Amino acid sequence: MIGMLTFHWADDYGAMLQAYALKRCLESFDAGKVEVIPYEPVKLTGRYWLLPVIGVETNRKIRYFPGYYGFIRNVTHLGTFLRRRKNMRCFRRMYLTREPAVRRACRLSLKKYAHVFIGSDQVWNPEITVGLDDAYIGNIGEKGDCRLIAYGASFGKDFLPGEYHEDFENAVNRNFSDISMREKSAAPFVKTFFHRHITDVLDPTFLLTSKEWKRIARPPKQKGYILYIFTEYNALMHQYLHDLSVKLGKKVIQVTMPWIGRRENWIRLEAESGPSEYIGFFQKADYVVTNSFHGAAFSVLMEKKFLVFSHSNKNARIENLLERFDLESRLVERGKIPSEEIMLRDIDWEHVGRLMEKERESSAEFIKKGLSIAKNSAMTRRIRN
């Protein structure tokens, strides 16, 4: 049996879809049943509650604070928040896990698994996991003979702050048999700690083809719009979006929850959507404006004209993604507003597709190696366009 430890608990499109993709890919190898391990600590899941609970690490101890800003936003858009939460929960139960949550790493047991894949997503980003989380660095008492493999683990940047180096080095060398990173630029840093080979792999969302994604998509009735997805507010991006909408005569649809005081009457809010609807909105969009990693990822997967605005502190993963597919020109540098002509430029999707297929096969080889599957074994899942 194969287990997965990842961010399936997050009411976040990218987190849930990368978990779904890795699960589907692992199932395709016929190496045994695949289970998402229901590890859902309050310090992580609490940030998605109606009254968010925010965990803060101080001197290796975690303190909790109410997230009043998020609470005001959620109450302001209460109907949207509740429908969104329901849609996220339905997707999680249908495609990931229905098992009761395990709140503490010390209560996890991996004895029944032959392999456990940890990742993808920012499982090694202490800003996300409130310090290095024991479960995600493999510090689990009951491992039995289970083999831990990091697939596409991410710091969210190229390195880990110095205060975590010792704990990280001890954990990865003691617990992991294989490690791959989502960001190529982070691999050299990890190699200074992990005394074996390090490779970089695709985010799991790219392990599935667009045809496979469309199977679970729920497209909207609307079509021909600009899709707007953000993870932090960017005034320049917002202004560019407005100007682009006016020039092209296209309506704007936003599927992320709005910031307080940032609701615009020229933007149609569709934030109650679940992950299946999220994919559907990419299908019907003409253009995408985003500063989200998975916003960029699904723009590429669905072959949409798009621009990605720099993120203030999590830009390495976006830069690495675009570099893989020769799409660096789609990244807008901080403090700049691009011309509309940049958005309208054609993208050589055949070239991108060839690069993606090569990367996809390389990532699959890492998984097969971890599962001890011969290199010439067929990927039963492969669906060719």
VEXDREN-2710 file (C-alpha; in Angstrom, 1 decimal):
% VEXDREN-2710
k/r/px/py/pz
1/MET/0.0/0.0/0.0
2/ILE/1.2/3.5/-0.8
3/GLY/0.5/6.6/1.4
4/MET/0.6/10.3/0.8
5/LEU/1.3/13.1/3.2
6/THR/0.5/16.4/1.6
7/PHE/-1.6/19.6/1.9
8/HIS/-4.9/17.9/1.0
9/TRP/-6.5/19.6/4.0
10/ALA/-6.2/23.1/2.5
11/ASP/-9.3/24.9/1.1
12/ASP/-7.0/25.9/-1.7
13/TYR/-7.4/25.0/-5.3
14/GLY/-3.7/24.3/-6.0
15/ALA/-3.1/22.3/-2.9
16/MET/-6.1/20.0/-3.5
17/LEU/-5.4/19.6/-7.2
18/GLN/-1.7/18.7/-6.8
19/ALA/-2.8/16.1/-4.2
20/TYR/-5.4/14.7/-6.6
21/ALA/-2.8/14.6/-9.5
22/LEU/-0.1/12.8/-7.5
23/LYS/-2.7/10.3/-6.2
24/ARG/-3.9/9.6/-9.7
25/CYS/-0.4/9.2/-11.0
26/LEU/0.6/6.7/-8.2
27/GLU/-2.5/4.7/-8.8
28/SER/-1.6/4.4/-12.5
29/PHE/1.5/2.3/-11.7
30/ASP/-0.6/-0.6/-10.2
31/ALA/1.8/-0.7/-7.2
32/GLY/-0.9/-1.1/-4.7
33/LYS/-3.8/0.9/-3.1
34/VAL/-3.0/4.6/-2.7
35/GLU/-4.3/6.4/0.4
36/VAL/-4.0/10.1/1.4
37/ILE/-3.0/10.0/5.0
38/PRO/-5.5/12.3/6.9
39/TYR/-3.0/14.3/8.8
40/GLU/-4.7/17.7/9.5
41/PRO/-3.1/19.6/12.3
42/VAL/-5.1/22.6/13.7
43/LYS/-2.1/24.9/13.2
44/LEU/-2.6/24.4/9.4
45/THR/-6.3/23.7/8.9
46/GLY/-7.4/26.4/11.4
47/ARG/-6.5/29.2/8.9
48/TYR/-9.4/28.1/6.7
49/TRP/-12.1/28.3/9.4
50/LEU/-14.8/30.9/9.5
51/LEU/-12.9/32.5/12.4
52/PRO/-9.4/31.6/11.3
53/VAL/-6.9/30.4/13.9
54/ILE/-3.4/31.4/13.1
55/GLY/-0.4/29.4/14.6
56/VAL/2.8/31.3/15.3
57/GLU/6.1/29.6/16.3
58/THR/8.1/31.2/19.1
59/ASN/11.1/29.5/20.7
60/ARG/10.0/26.2/19.2
61/LYS/6.5/26.5/20.8
62/ILE/3.3/27.3/18.9
63/ARG/0.9/29.9/20.0
64/TYR/-2.5/30.5/18.5
65/PHE/-4.2/33.8/17.7
66/PRO/-7.6/34.5/16.1
67/GLY/-7.4/35.9/12.5
68/TYR/-9.8/38.8/12.8
69/TYR/-9.0/40.1/9.3
70/GLY/-9.9/36.8/7.7
71/PHE/-13.0/36.6/9.9
72/ILE/-14.3/40.0/8.7
73/ARG/-13.7/39.0/5.1
74/ASN/-15.4/35.6/5.6
75/VAL/-18.4/37.2/7.3
76/THR/-18.7/39.9/4.7
77/HIS/-18.9/37.2/2.0
78/LEU/-20.6/34.6/4.3
79/GLY/-22.7/32.9/1.6
80/THR/-19.7/32.6/-0.7
81/PHE/-17.5/31.4/2.1
82/LEU/-19.9/28.6/3.1
83/ARG/-20.5/27.4/-0.4
84/ARG/-16.8/27.4/-1.2
85/ARG/-16.1/25.4/2.0
86/LYS/-18.8/22.9/1.1
87/ASN/-17.5/22.5/-2.5
88/MET/-13.9/22.0/-1.2
89/ARG/-15.1/19.4/1.3
90/CYS/-17.1/17.5/-1.3
91/PHE/-14.1/17.4/-3.6
92/ARG/-11.8/16.2/-0.8
93/ARG/-14.2/13.4/0.2
94/MET/-14.8/12.3/-3.4
95/TYR/-11.3/12.2/-4.6
96/LEU/-8.8/12.3/-1.7
97/THR/-9.9/10.9/1.7
98/ARG/-13.0/10.4/3.9
99/GLU/-11.0/9.2/6.9
100/PRO/-11.2/11.1/10.3
101/ALA/-8.5/13.7/10.8
102/VAL/-5.3/13.0/12.7
103/ARG/-4.3/16.2/14.5
104/ARG/-0.8/15.3/15.8
105/ALA/2.2/13.9/14.0
106/CYS/2.9/11.7/17.1
107/ARG/-0.4/9.9/16.5
108/LEU/0.5/8.8/13.0
109/SER/1.5/5.3/12.1
110/LEU/2.9/4.4/8.7
111/LYS/3.4/0.7/9.4
112/LYS/0.8/-0.5/6.9
113/TYR/2.5/1.3/4.0
114/ALA/5.4/0.1/1.8
115/HIS/6.0/3.6/0.6
116/VAL/4.9/7.1/1.7
117/PHE/5.3/10.0/-0.7
118/ILE/5.6/13.4/1.1
119/GLY/4.8/16.4/-1.0
120/SER/4.3/18.0/-3.3
121/ASP/3.6/21.6/-2.3
122/GLN/5.4/23.7/0.3
123/VAL/5.7/20.9/2.9
124/TRP/9.2/22.2/3.9
125/ASN/8.3/25.9/4.1
126/PRO/8.3/26.8/7.8
127/GLU/6.3/29.9/7.1
128/ILE/3.5/27.7/5.9
129/THR/3.9/24.7/8.3
130/VAL/4.6/26.9/11.4
131/GLY/8.1/25.7/11.8
132/LEU/9.3/22.4/10.3
133/ASP/6.5/20.0/10.8
134/ASP/7.5/16.6/12.1
135/ALA/5.2/14.7/9.8
136/TYR/6.5/16.3/6.7
137/ILE/10.1/15.9/7.6
138/GLY/9.5/12.2/8.5
139/ASN/9.9/12.4/12.3
140/ILE/7.2/9.8/12.9
141/GLY/7.6/7.2/15.5
142/GLU/5.7/4.3/14.0
143/LYS/7.3/4.0/10.5
144/GLY/7.9/0.2/10.5
145/ASP/9.6/-0.7/7.2
146/CYS/7.9/2.1/5.3
147/ARG/10.1/3.9/2.8
148/LEU/9.7/7.7/2.8
149/ILE/10.1/9.6/-0.5
150/ALA/9.9/13.3/-1.0
151/TYR/8.2/14.2/-4.3
152/GLY/8.4/17.8/-5.4
153/ALA/8.9/19.1/-1.9
154/SER/9.2/22.9/-1.8
155/PHE/10.5/25.6/0.5
156/GLY/8.5/28.2/-1.5
157/LYS/12.0/29.7/-2.2
158/ASP/15.5/28.5/-2.9
159/PHE/16.6/27.9/0.7
160/LEU/15.6/27.2/4.3
161/PRO/16.4/29.8/7.0
162/GLY/19.5/29.0/9.0
163/GLU/17.7/28.3/12.3
164/TYR/16.2/25.1/10.7
165/HIS/19.4/23.7/9.0
166/GLU/20.4/21.3/11.8
167/ASP/16.9/19.8/12.3
168/PHE/16.4/19.5/8.5
169/GLU/19.7/17.8/7.9
170/ASN/19.2/15.3/10.7
171/ALA/15.6/14.5/9.6
172/VAL/16.1/14.1/5.8
173/ASN/19.2/11.8/6.2
174/ARG/17.6/9.7/8.9
175/ASN/14.1/9.4/7.3
176/PHE/14.2/9.7/3.5
177/SER/15.4/7.2/0.9
178/ASP/14.8/9.6/-2.1
179/ILE/14.3/13.3/-2.4
180/SER/13.1/15.4/-5.3
181/MET/12.4/19.1/-5.3
182/ARG/9.8/21.1/-7.2
183/GLU/12.1/24.0/-7.7
184/LYS/15.3/23.3/-9.6
185/SER/17.0/26.2/-7.9
186/ALA/16.5/24.6/-4.5
187/ALA/18.1/21.3/-5.3
188/PRO/21.7/22.4/-4.8
189/PHE/20.8/23.8/-1.4
190/VAL/19.2/20.5/-0.3
191/LYS/22.2/18.5/-1.6
192/THR/24.4/20.2/1.0
193/PHE/22.3/18.4/3.6
194/PHE/21.1/15.2/2.0
195/HIS/24.0/13.0/1.1
196/ARG/22.5/11.3/-1.8
197/HIS/21.3/12.3/-5.3
198/ILE/18.8/15.2/-5.5
199/THR/16.6/15.8/-8.6
200/ASP/13.9/18.3/-9.5
201/VAL/10.5/17.2/-10.8
202/LEU/7.3/18.7/-12.1
203/ASP/4.6/19.9/-9.8
204/PRO/2.1/17.0/-9.8
205/THR/-0.5/19.0/-11.7
206/PHE/1.7/18.5/-14.8
207/LEU/1.7/14.7/-14.4
208/LEU/-1.8/14.7/-15.8
209/THR/-2.6/15.9/-19.3
210/SER/-5.2/18.5/-20.1
211/LYS/-7.5/15.8/-21.4
212/GLU/-7.3/14.1/-18.0
213/TRP/-8.0/17.3/-16.2
214/LYS/-11.0/18.0/-18.3
215/ARG/-12.6/14.7/-17.1
216/ILE/-13.2/16.2/-13.7
217/ALA/-13.8/19.8/-14.7
218/ARG/-17.1/21.6/-14.4
219/PRO/-17.0/24.4/-17.0
220/PRO/-19.1/27.6/-16.4
221/LYS/-21.8/28.8/-18.7
222/GLN/-19.8/31.9/-19.4
223/LYS/-17.0/32.0/-21.9
224/GLY/-14.6/34.5/-23.4
225/TYR/-13.5/36.3/-20.2
226/ILE/-10.3/37.2/-18.4
227/LEU/-9.7/34.9/-15.4
228/TYR/-8.2/36.7/-12.4
229/ILE/-6.5/34.6/-9.7
230/PHE/-4.3/36.1/-7.0
231/THR/-2.6/35.0/-3.8
232/GLU/-1.7/38.5/-2.6
233/TYR/-3.1/41.9/-3.6
234/ASN/-1.0/43.8/-6.2
235/ALA/-2.1/47.3/-7.1
236/LEU/-0.2/47.3/-10.4
237/MET/-1.7/43.9/-11.4
238/HIS/-5.1/45.2/-10.5
239/GLN/-4.7/48.3/-12.6
240/TYR/-3.4/46.3/-15.5
241/LEU/-6.4/43.9/-15.3
242/HIS/-8.8/46.8/-15.4
243/ASP/-7.1/48.5/-18.4
244/LEU/-6.9/45.1/-20.3
245/SER/-10.6/44.5/-19.6
246/VAL/-11.6/47.9/-21.0
247/LYS/-9.3/47.6/-24.1
248/LEU/-10.5/44.1/-25.0
249/GLY/-14.1/44.5/-24.0
250/LYS/-13.9/41.4/-21.8
251/LYS/-15.5/40.8/-18.5
252/VAL/-13.3/39.7/-15.6
253/ILE/-14.1/36.6/-13.4
254/GLN/-12.3/36.2/-10.0
255/VAL/-12.3/32.8/-8.3
256/THR/-10.3/33.7/-5.3
257/MET/-11.8/35.3/-2.1
258/PRO/-11.5/39.1/-2.2
259/TRP/-9.5/41.3/0.1
260/ILE/-11.4/43.6/2.4
261/GLY/-12.2/46.8/0.7
262/ARG/-11.0/45.5/-2.7
263/ARG/-14.3/44.4/-4.2
264/GLU/-14.8/46.0/-7.6
265/ASN/-18.1/46.1/-9.5
266/TRP/-16.3/45.4/-12.8
267/ILE/-15.1/42.0/-11.5
268/ARG/-17.5/39.1/-11.3
269/LEU/-16.9/37.1/-8.1
270/GLU/-17.1/33.3/-8.4
271/ALA/-15.1/32.4/-5.3
272/GLU/-17.6/29.8/-4.1
273/SER/-16.2/27.4/-6.7
274/GLY/-14.5/24.1/-5.8
275/PRO/-11.5/22.6/-7.5
276/SER/-13.5/21.1/-10.4
277/GLU/-15.1/24.4/-11.1
278/TYR/-11.7/26.0/-10.9
279/ILE/-10.4/23.9/-13.8
280/GLY/-13.6/24.6/-15.7
281/PHE/-13.0/28.4/-15.5
282/PHE/-9.6/27.9/-17.1
283/GLN/-11.2/25.9/-19.9
284/LYS/-13.5/28.7/-20.9
285/ALA/-11.2/31.7/-20.3
286/ASP/-9.6/33.7/-23.1
287/TYR/-6.9/35.2/-20.9
288/VAL/-5.5/34.7/-17.4
289/VAL/-3.9/37.3/-15.1
290/THR/-2.4/35.9/-11.9
291/ASN/0.4/35.9/-9.4
292/SER/-0.5/32.4/-8.3
293/PHE/1.8/29.4/-9.0
294/HIS/-1.1/27.1/-9.8
295/GLY/-2.8/29.9/-11.7
296/ALA/0.3/29.9/-14.0
297/ALA/0.4/26.1/-14.0
298/PHE/-3.2/25.7/-15.3
299/SER/-2.8/28.5/-17.8
300/VAL/0.0/26.4/-19.3
301/LEU/-1.9/23.1/-19.1
302/MET/-5.0/24.6/-20.7
303/GLU/-2.9/26.6/-23.2
304/LYS/-4.2/30.1/-22.4
305/LYS/-2.6/33.4/-23.0
306/PHE/-1.5/34.6/-19.6
307/LEU/0.7/36.9/-17.6
308/VAL/2.1/36.2/-14.1
309/PHE/2.9/39.1/-11.9
310/SER/5.8/38.6/-9.4
311/HIS/4.9/37.5/-5.9
312/SER/6.6/39.6/-3.1
313/ASN/8.3/36.6/-1.3
314/LYS/7.4/33.3/-3.1
315/ASN/8.6/34.0/-6.6
316/ALA/11.2/31.3/-7.0
317/ARG/8.6/28.6/-7.8
318/ILE/6.9/30.7/-10.4
319/GLU/10.2/31.6/-12.1
320/ASN/11.3/27.9/-12.1
321/LEU/8.0/26.9/-13.6
322/LEU/8.2/29.4/-16.5
323/GLU/11.9/28.6/-17.1
324/ARG/11.1/24.9/-17.6
325/PHE/8.8/25.7/-20.5
326/ASP/10.7/28.7/-22.1
327/LEU/7.9/31.0/-20.9
328/GLU/10.0/33.6/-19.0
329/SER/8.5/36.4/-21.1
330/ARG/5.1/35.8/-19.4
331/LEU/6.5/37.0/-16.0
332/VAL/6.0/40.6/-15.2
333/GLU/8.8/42.1/-13.0
334/ARG/8.0/43.9/-9.8
335/GLY/7.0/47.5/-10.2
336/LYS/6.2/47.3/-13.9
337/ILE/3.0/47.4/-15.9
338/PRO/3.3/45.5/-19.2
339/SER/1.7/46.6/-22.4
340/GLU/-1.5/44.8/-23.6
341/GLU/0.5/43.6/-26.6
342/ILE/2.6/41.3/-24.4
343/MET/-0.6/39.5/-23.3
344/LEU/-1.8/39.2/-26.9
345/ARG/1.4/37.6/-28.2
346/ASP/1.0/34.0/-29.4
347/ILE/2.6/31.2/-27.5
348/ASP/4.3/28.3/-29.3
349/TRP/2.3/25.6/-27.5
350/GLU/3.8/22.8/-29.6
351/HIS/7.2/23.7/-28.2
352/VAL/5.9/23.9/-24.7
353/GLY/4.2/20.6/-25.1
354/ARG/7.4/18.9/-26.2
355/LEU/9.2/20.3/-23.1
356/MET/6.4/19.3/-20.9
357/GLU/6.3/15.7/-22.1
358/LYS/10.1/15.4/-21.6
359/GLU/9.8/16.7/-18.0
360/ARG/6.7/14.5/-17.4
361/GLU/8.6/11.4/-18.3
362/SER/11.6/12.4/-16.2
363/SER/9.3/13.0/-13.2
364/ALA/7.6/9.6/-13.8
365/GLU/11.0/7.9/-13.8
366/PHE/11.7/9.3/-10.3
367/ILE/8.4/7.9/-9.0
368/LYS/9.1/4.5/-10.7
369/LYS/12.6/4.4/-9.1
370/GLY/11.1/5.1/-5.7
371/LEU/8.6/2.3/-6.2
372/SER/11.3/0.0/-7.5
373/ILE/9.4/-0.4/-10.8
374/ALA/11.6/-1.3/-13.8
375/LYS/12.3/1.6/-16.1
376/ASN/10.7/-0.2/-19.0
377/SER/7.4/-0.7/-17.3
378/ALA/4.4/0.9/-19.0
379/MET/2.6/3.8/-17.5
380/THR/-0.9/2.4/-17.7
381/ARG/-2.4/5.9/-17.2
382/ARG/-0.8/7.5/-20.2
383/ILE/-3.4/9.1/-22.4
384/ARG/-2.0/10.5/-25.6
385/ASN/-3.7/13.5/-27.3
END
